[in-house]
């Protein structure tokens, strides 16, 4: 059994950030570097397929990390989840099992698994407490992904019980920021809106049409805030129960679209296609447990949307040139 003592991790400890090229992993990497960590390791998916158990085992044996942040996952928006449930279930379960098993055999001291707020029942109480897990049916449009993430939470809890390792899980709300996936078919709600409104503003299109009614409510968390929370939790949190990470406040999709429209300079009409699914009606997290550890989100939504639009335009502009 490893005893966890709250406080700063040794900045010379080797930390493996699994998925360090993705939205979350790249933000965690930046935050750890800024905090003075000198020995970060990670390989892009083209060099290390985390679905390959043998390759994961070889990597962990070769690098021997002391701590792991598991930020790697197959992720996508409502369309991708609904169209490819087998892929989202199979790939994410394999990634988690391979990384957690290899880390456990190597005696990794601290591991933080990142999941998603979609683990909770479709009609969970709002704000959603951690204890709502497994208390009702999931949202059908992303149930396969949710089951994979729930499996990861239970795997971490099982390691704590059987091996006494102080591993933890964190469940963030809807994420956005630099490094997001802005593809037409694979993106989540905010990057999808950014791409759509930016294109309309550039081309002078008179209208933008969004999926659903615009009435569902979502809690948005900037990925740099999440990365800061990851480091804080690694140094201050140790419990069987996963912990929610978010702002504790939400907005309607319609309000979010208005912020994006304003940030991109789009002045036309926004329409809503209610023949398309809305997804979960509301999803805001109870972050009382997180706040009790001394951490709160710092980046406001308007500020975060503005910076994300600017980042997207910089990247897209480079590609278009």
JOURMO-V155431 format. One record per helix or strand of 3 or more residues. SS is the DSSP state (2 for helix, 1 for strand). FROM is the first residue (numbers start at 0). LEN is the number of residues. Records with the same first field share a line. If there is no record, write none. Layout:
BEGIN
SS->FROM-LEN, FROM-LEN
END
This chain:
BEGIN
1->13-5, 38-3, 66-4, 109-5, 167-5, 173-3, 206-5, 219-3, 242-3, 268-5
2->22-12, 52-11, 77-6, 84-21, 116-3, 129-3, 139-24, 188-15, 222-14, 252-12, 287-5, 300-20
END
